[in-house]
Amino acid sequence: MSPNEEELQIYFKNDSSTALESVVLERIGFEWAEIGNYREEKLDFGPILSGAHVMIWRDPDPSPEVRLDAWLQVRWATGQQQLLFEFGKLYMYRDGLTLIPELNRQGRIAEPQVLSG
């Protein structure tokens, strides 16, 4: 995740040694002040080579109080996984960001939760 002054960007990096056939952003969830909602997206990105990255989500006007979830379906030649990435309240990430060399910018790296596969 890469927050800046204007927008929120979420990138997916293929850190495996295998090329991915596709990465599908199935849905994006929003929660603000205990009120949640989600949008079905079905945005297909791929193929993605080993070590490559792709922007999968951009929000030009994110609220700092919002929590985000991104559900991804990842496929490669011999299998697939459904992954969930969770991002807590965005204002908490303004401090303590780390440099992400591939993007040449500050951001936060989220670890996925494997839902299936």
MDTraj code that builds the backbone (N, CA, C; nanometers):
import mdtraj as md
import numpy as np

residues = "MET SER PRO ASN GLU GLU GLU LEU GLN ILE TYR PHE LYS ASN ASP SER SER THR ALA LEU GLU SER VAL VAL LEU GLU ARG ILE GLY PHE GLU TRP ALA GLU ILE GLY ASN TYR ARG GLU GLU LYS LEU ASP PHE GLY PRO ILE LEU SER GLY ALA HIS VAL MET ILE TRP ARG ASP PRO ASP PRO SER PRO GLU VAL ARG LEU ASP ALA TRP LEU GLN VAL ARG TRP ALA THR GLY GLN GLN GLN LEU LEU PHE GLU PHE GLY LYS LEU TYR MET TYR ARG ASP GLY LEU THR LEU ILE PRO GLU LEU ASN ARG GLN GLY ARG ILE ALA GLU PRO GLN VAL LEU SER GLY".split()
xyz = np.array([
    [0.0847, -0.1166, 0.0000],
    [0.0000, 0.0000, 0.0000],
    [0.0888, 0.1222, 0.0000],
    [0.0534, 0.2196, -0.0819],
    [0.1327, 0.3401, -0.0927],
    [0.0437, 0.4621, -0.0770],
    [0.0317, 0.5177, 0.0455],
    [-0.0483, 0.6388, 0.0621],
    [0.0360, 0.7621, 0.0309],
    [-0.0237, 0.8571, -0.0381],
    [0.0424, 0.9856, -0.0554],
    [-0.0603, 1.0946, -0.0285],
    [-0.0261, 1.2188, -0.0549],
    [-0.1158, 1.3282, -0.0198],
    [-0.2445, 1.3274, -0.1014],
    [-0.2423, 1.2751, -0.2235],
    [-0.3594, 1.2824, -0.3093],
    [-0.4429, 1.1554, -0.3158],
    [-0.3792, 1.0402, -0.3106],
    [-0.4532, 0.9173, -0.3336],
    [-0.3893, 0.7986, -0.2628],
    [-0.4666, 0.6919, -0.2567],
    [-0.4202, 0.5645, -0.2028],
    [-0.4006, 0.4701, -0.3205],
    [-0.2877, 0.4023, -0.3239],
    [-0.2609, 0.3046, -0.4285],
    [-0.2258, 0.1722, -0.3633],
    [-0.2831, 0.0636, -0.4163],
    [-0.2501, -0.0707, -0.3686],
    [-0.1847, -0.1460, -0.4838],
    [-0.0669, -0.2008, -0.4553],
    [0.0087, -0.2774, -0.5539],
    [0.0162, -0.4223, -0.5094],
    [0.0209, -0.5119, -0.6071],
    [0.0463, -0.6532, -0.5808],
    [0.1825, -0.6848, -0.6393],
    [0.2689, -0.7464, -0.5583],
    [0.4003, -0.7885, -0.6061],
    [0.4063, -0.9398, -0.6040],
    [0.4494, -0.9966, -0.7142],
    [0.4716, -1.1406, -0.7230],
    [0.6097, -1.1698, -0.6667],
    [0.6142, -1.2062, -0.5388],
    [0.7427, -1.2359, -0.4767],
    [0.7745, -1.3852, -0.4783],
    [0.7000, -1.4605, -0.5592],
    [0.7296, -1.6034, -0.5736],
    [0.8325, -1.6228, -0.6853],
    [0.8812, -1.7440, -0.6993],
    [0.9761, -1.7759, -0.8063],
    [0.9052, -1.8211, -0.9336],
    [0.7710, -1.8180, -0.9322],
    [0.6893, -1.8652, -1.0438],
    [0.6104, -1.7504, -1.1045],
    [0.6034, -1.7467, -1.2364],
    [0.5177, -1.6480, -1.3025],
    [0.3717, -1.6801, -1.2715],
    [0.2918, -1.5780, -1.2514],
    [0.1488, -1.5959, -1.2251],
    [0.0704, -1.5770, -1.3539],
    [-0.0262, -1.6651, -1.3773],
    [-0.1107, -1.6521, -1.4958],
    [-0.2054, -1.5347, -1.4821],
    [-0.2611, -1.5176, -1.3616],
    [-0.3511, -1.4044, -1.3401],
    [-0.3637, -1.3739, -1.1920],
    [-0.3961, -1.2496, -1.1647],
    [-0.4330, -1.2019, -1.0327],
    [-0.5622, -1.1247, -1.0531],
    [-0.6697, -1.1714, -0.9896],
    [-0.8004, -1.1086, -1.0060],
    [-0.8373, -1.0405, -0.8745],
    [-0.8605, -0.9094, -0.8804],
    [-0.9158, -0.8379, -0.7666],
    [-1.0649, -0.8667, -0.7676],
    [-1.1087, -0.9564, -0.6788],
    [-1.2486, -0.9982, -0.6774],
    [-1.3388, -0.8944, -0.6138],
    [-1.2934, -0.8383, -0.5023],
    [-1.3715, -0.7325, -0.4393],
    [-1.2838, -0.6507, -0.3470],
    [-1.3321, -0.5315, -0.3205],
    [-1.2656, -0.4411, -0.2290],
    [-1.3671, -0.4013, -0.1228],
    [-1.3299, -0.4134, 0.0038],
    [-1.4209, -0.3827, 0.1138],
    [-1.3791, -0.2556, 0.1848],
    [-1.4784, -0.1806, 0.2304],
    [-1.4558, -0.0553, 0.3021],
    [-1.5298, -0.0622, 0.4347],
    [-1.4680, -0.0123, 0.5391],
    [-1.5377, 0.0000, 0.6666],
    [-1.5019, 0.1346, 0.7262],
    [-1.6021, 0.2083, 0.7651],
    [-1.5819, 0.3400, 0.8254],
    [-1.6805, 0.3543, 0.9403],
    [-1.6287, 0.3831, 1.0579],
    [-1.7130, 0.4045, 1.1768],
    [-1.8117, 0.2897, 1.1970],
    [-1.7602, 0.1659, 1.1880],
    [-1.8417, 0.0461, 1.2110],
    [-1.9449, 0.0187, 1.1012],
    [-1.9407, 0.0945, 0.9931],
    [-2.0314, 0.0733, 0.8800],
    [-1.9487, 0.0180, 0.7653],
    [-1.9858, -0.1009, 0.7170],
    [-1.9082, -0.1653, 0.6123],
    [-1.9835, -0.1787, 0.4821],
    [-1.9081, -0.1904, 0.3764],
    [-1.9624, -0.2098, 0.2429],
    [-1.8508, -0.2698, 0.1576],
    [-1.8849, -0.3289, 0.0453],
    [-1.7837, -0.3782, -0.0460],
    [-1.8333, -0.3640, -0.1889],
    [-1.7386, -0.3669, -0.2805],
    [-1.7703, -0.3603, -0.4232],
    [-1.7104, -0.4817, -0.4912],
    [-1.7939, -0.5500, -0.5689],
    [-1.7440, -0.6579, -0.6541],
    [-1.6700, -0.5927, -0.7702],
    [-1.5498, -0.6382, -0.7971],
    [-1.4681, -0.5743, -0.9001],
    [-1.4403, -0.6654, -1.0194],
    [-1.3868, -0.7841, -0.9942],
    [-1.3489, -0.8795, -1.0993],
    [-1.2505, -0.8177, -1.1997],
    [-1.1507, -0.7457, -1.1486],
    [-1.0476, -0.6861, -1.2325],
    [-0.9325, -0.7848, -1.2468],
    [-0.9000, -0.8220, -1.3707],
    [-0.7998, -0.9246, -1.3978],
    [-0.6675, -0.8602, -1.4378],
    [-0.5631, -0.8967, -1.3648],
    [-0.4282, -0.8503, -1.3937],
    [-0.3432, -0.9731, -1.4192],
    [-0.2667, -0.9705, -1.5217],
    [-0.1793, -1.0832, -1.5465],
    [-0.1559, -1.1027, -1.6934],
    [-0.0605, -1.1827, -1.7268],
    [0.0291, -1.2553, -1.6365],
    [0.1262, -1.1601, -1.5664],
    [0.1787, -1.2056, -1.4530],
    [0.2729, -1.1263, -1.3741],
    [0.3977, -1.2114, -1.3514],
    [0.5077, -1.1654, -1.4057],
    [0.6332, -1.2386, -1.3939],
    [0.6836, -1.2386, -1.2500],
    [0.7686, -1.3324, -1.2181],
    [0.8310, -1.3385, -1.0864],
    [0.9055, -1.2080, -1.0602],
    [0.8807, -1.1478, -0.9452],
    [0.9457, -1.0224, -0.9080],
    [0.8776, -0.8971, -0.9597],
    [0.7784, -0.9110, -1.0475],
    [0.7090, -0.7952, -1.1040],
    [0.5961, -0.7496, -1.0108],
    [0.5489, -0.6273, -1.0316],
    [0.4376, -0.5740, -0.9528],
    [0.3396, -0.5022, -1.0457],
    [0.2165, -0.4858, -0.9941],
    [0.1120, -0.4189, -1.0703],
    [0.0209, -0.3438, -0.9730],
    [-0.0224, -0.2230, -1.0123],
    [-0.1182, -0.1501, -0.9307],
    [-0.2554, -0.2138, -0.9508],
    [-0.3201, -0.2547, -0.8410],
    [-0.4504, -0.3195, -0.8523],
    [-0.5653, -0.2319, -0.8044],
    [-0.5332, -0.1216, -0.7338],
    [-0.6409, -0.0363, -0.6817],
    [-0.5886, 0.1045, -0.6618],
    [-0.6726, 0.2015, -0.6962],
    [-0.6401, 0.3419, -0.6740],
    [-0.7651, 0.4122, -0.6236],
    [-0.7506, 0.4841, -0.5144],
    [-0.8604, 0.5642, -0.4604],
    [-0.8117, 0.7082, -0.4553],
    [-0.8679, 0.7962, -0.5397],
    [-0.8171, 0.9338, -0.5457],
    [-0.8508, 1.0182, -0.4232],
    [-0.9442, 0.9738, -0.3408],
    [-0.9867, 1.0549, -0.2267],
    [-1.0131, 0.9662, -0.1051],
    [-0.9093, 0.8998, -0.0521],
    [-0.9334, 0.8086, 0.0605],
    [-0.9571, 0.8839, 0.1906],
    [-1.0464, 0.8327, 0.2707],
    [-1.0674, 0.8862, 0.4043],
    [-0.9662, 0.8214, 0.4976],
    [-0.9014, 0.8997, 0.5842],
    [-0.8017, 0.8397, 0.6734],
    [-0.8616, 0.7464, 0.7781],
    [-0.9923, 0.7491, 0.7972],
    [-1.0571, 0.6634, 0.8965],
    [-1.1014, 0.5293, 0.8379],
    [-1.0896, 0.5120, 0.7085],
    [-1.1380, 0.3925, 0.6402],
    [-1.0439, 0.2748, 0.6638],
    [-1.1036, 0.1575, 0.6787],
    [-1.0297, 0.0312, 0.6764],
    [-1.0632, -0.0357, 0.5426],
    [-0.9632, -0.0932, 0.4795],
    [-0.9809, -0.1568, 0.3487],
    [-0.9454, -0.3043, 0.3552],
    [-1.0168, -0.3838, 0.2768],
    [-0.9851, -0.5247, 0.2544],
    [-0.9831, -0.5476, 0.1037],
    [-0.8875, -0.6255, 0.0566],
    [-0.8809, -0.6607, -0.0850],
    [-0.8769, -0.8130, -0.0964],
    [-0.9744, -0.8693, -0.1695],
    [-0.9822, -1.0136, -0.1942],
    [-0.9263, -1.0403, -0.3333],
    [-0.8250, -1.1277, -0.3409],
    [-0.7608, -1.1593, -0.4682],
    [-0.7680, -1.3089, -0.4950],
    [-0.7836, -1.3443, -0.6208],
    [-0.7713, -1.4826, -0.6667],
    [-0.6442, -1.4880, -0.7501],
    [-0.5467, -1.5681, -0.7072],
    [-0.4168, -1.5768, -0.7730],
    [-0.4043, -1.7142, -0.8372],
    [-0.3695, -1.7158, -0.9676],
    [-0.3560, -1.8435, -1.0401],
    [-0.2172, -1.8533, -1.1026],
    [-0.1609, -1.9745, -1.0963],
    [-0.0361, -2.0056, -1.1635],
    [-0.0545, -2.1388, -1.2316],
    [0.0459, -2.1861, -1.3030],
    [0.0328, -2.3045, -1.3885],
    [-0.0167, -2.4273, -1.3133],
    [0.0204, -2.4443, -1.1871],
    [-0.0140, -2.5677, -1.1159],
    [-0.1107, -2.5477, -0.9992],
    [-0.1683, -2.4303, -0.9848],
    [-0.2599, -2.4111, -0.8724],
    [-0.3176, -2.2709, -0.8637],
    [-0.3872, -2.2480, -0.7544],
    [-0.4469, -2.1174, -0.7306],
    [-0.4692, -2.0981, -0.5809],
    [-0.4818, -1.9723, -0.5391],
    [-0.5111, -1.9375, -0.4001],
    [-0.6017, -1.8158, -0.3981],
    [-0.6866, -1.8115, -0.2961],
    [-0.7625, -1.6902, -0.2692],
    [-0.6957, -1.6229, -0.1505],
    [-0.6621, -1.4948, -0.1663],
    [-0.5891, -1.4203, -0.0644],
    [-0.6711, -1.3014, -0.0166],
    [-0.6524, -1.2676, 0.1092],
    [-0.7154, -1.1489, 0.1672],
    [-0.6059, -1.0599, 0.2237],
    [-0.6051, -0.9351, 0.1803],
    [-0.5148, -0.8337, 0.2344],
    [-0.5995, -0.7354, 0.3133],
    [-0.5586, -0.7062, 0.4361],
    [-0.6335, -0.6143, 0.5215],
    [-0.5467, -0.4941, 0.5559],
    [-0.6075, -0.3772, 0.5452],
    [-0.5403, -0.2517, 0.5775],
    [-0.6256, -0.1805, 0.6815],
    [-0.5695, -0.1612, 0.8006],
    [-0.6421, -0.0950, 0.9085],
    [-0.6653, 0.0518, 0.8784],
    [-0.6991, 0.1274, 0.9792],
    [-0.7263, 0.2702, 0.9596],
    [-0.6069, 0.3364, 0.8909],
    [-0.6329, 0.4017, 0.7794],
    [-0.5252, 0.4508, 0.6948],
    [-0.4406, 0.5581, 0.7610],
    [-0.4981, 0.6371, 0.8499],
    [-0.4191, 0.7422, 0.9135],
    [-0.3048, 0.6833, 0.9955],
    [-0.3177, 0.5597, 1.0374],
    [-0.2138, 0.4966, 1.1178],
    [-0.0882, 0.4690, 1.0361],
    [-0.1000, 0.4726, 0.9045],
    [0.0145, 0.4415, 0.8189],
    [0.0905, 0.5640, 0.7737],
    [0.0428, 0.6817, 0.8041],
    [0.1115, 0.8031, 0.7600],
    [0.2510, 0.8116, 0.8210],
    [0.2640, 0.7681, 0.9447],
    [0.3953, 0.7643, 1.0099],
    [0.4478, 0.6217, 1.0024],
    [0.5757, 0.6080, 0.9967],
    [0.6353, 0.4753, 0.9997],
    [0.6298, 0.4009, 0.8676],
    [0.6150, 0.4714, 0.7565],
    [0.6176, 0.4059, 0.6265],
    [0.7611, 0.3677, 0.5925],
    [0.7757, 0.2665, 0.5095],
    [0.9081, 0.2221, 0.4682],
    [0.9249, 0.2457, 0.3189],
    [1.0487, 0.2594, 0.2763],
    [1.0764, 0.2760, 0.1345],
    [1.0534, 0.1428, 0.0633],
    [0.9752, 0.1482, -0.0423],
    [0.9526, 0.0303, -0.1264],
    [1.0335, 0.0528, -0.2535],
    [1.1509, -0.0141, -0.2648],
    [1.2437, 0.0160, -0.3746],
    [1.1830, 0.0000, -0.5140],
    [1.1010, -0.1022, -0.5331],
    [1.0431, -0.1260, -0.6655],
    [0.9546, -0.0099, -0.7113],
    [0.8956, 0.0614, -0.6159],
    [0.8071, 0.1736, -0.6491],
    [0.8768, 0.3079, -0.6333],
    [0.9942, 0.3075, -0.5695],
    [1.0680, 0.4288, -0.5396],
    [0.9823, 0.5297, -0.4627],
    [0.9105, 0.4782, -0.3616],
    [0.8253, 0.5636, -0.2788],
    [0.8027, 0.4973, -0.1437],
    [0.7495, 0.5747, -0.0516],
    [0.7176, 0.5250, 0.0813],
    [0.5855, 0.4491, 0.0775],
    [0.5720, 0.3472, 0.1617],
    [0.4484, 0.2709, 0.1657],
    [0.4487, 0.1704, 0.2792],
    [0.3502, 0.0842, 0.2754],
    [0.3356, -0.0215, 0.3751],
    [0.3190, -0.1540, 0.3019],
    [0.3844, -0.2580, 0.3509],
    [0.3734, -0.3903, 0.2903],
    [0.2796, -0.4734, 0.3770],
    [0.1756, -0.5275, 0.3164],
    [0.0777, -0.6089, 0.3877],
    [0.1004, -0.7559, 0.3539],
    [0.0903, -0.8405, 0.4541],
    [0.1026, -0.9843, 0.4346],
    [-0.0377, -1.0419, 0.4123],
    [-0.0516, -1.1331, 0.3169],
    [-0.1846, -1.1886, 0.2882],
    [-0.2257, -1.2970, 0.3872],
    [-0.3551, -1.3094, 0.4011],
    [-0.4142, -1.4238, 0.4696],
    [-0.4633, -1.5170, 0.3590],
    [-0.4221, -1.6435, 0.3620],
    [-0.4639, -1.7409, 0.2602],
    [-0.6015, -1.7925, 0.3014],
    [-0.7006, -1.7694, 0.2140],
    [-0.8384, -1.8126, 0.2433],
    [-0.8661, -1.9507, 0.1863],
    [-0.8068, -1.9836, 0.0727],
    [-0.8246, -2.1166, 0.0133],
    [-0.7087, -2.1442, -0.0807],
    [-0.6888, -2.2734, -0.1082],
    [-0.5861, -2.3143, -0.2017],
    [-0.4713, -2.3701, -0.1400],
])
top = md.Topology()
chain = top.add_chain()
for i, resn in enumerate(residues, 1):
    res = top.add_residue(resn, chain, resSeq=i)
    for name in ("N", "CA", "C"):
        top.add_atom(name, md.element.get_by_symbol(name[0]), res)
traj = md.Trajectory(xyz[None], top)
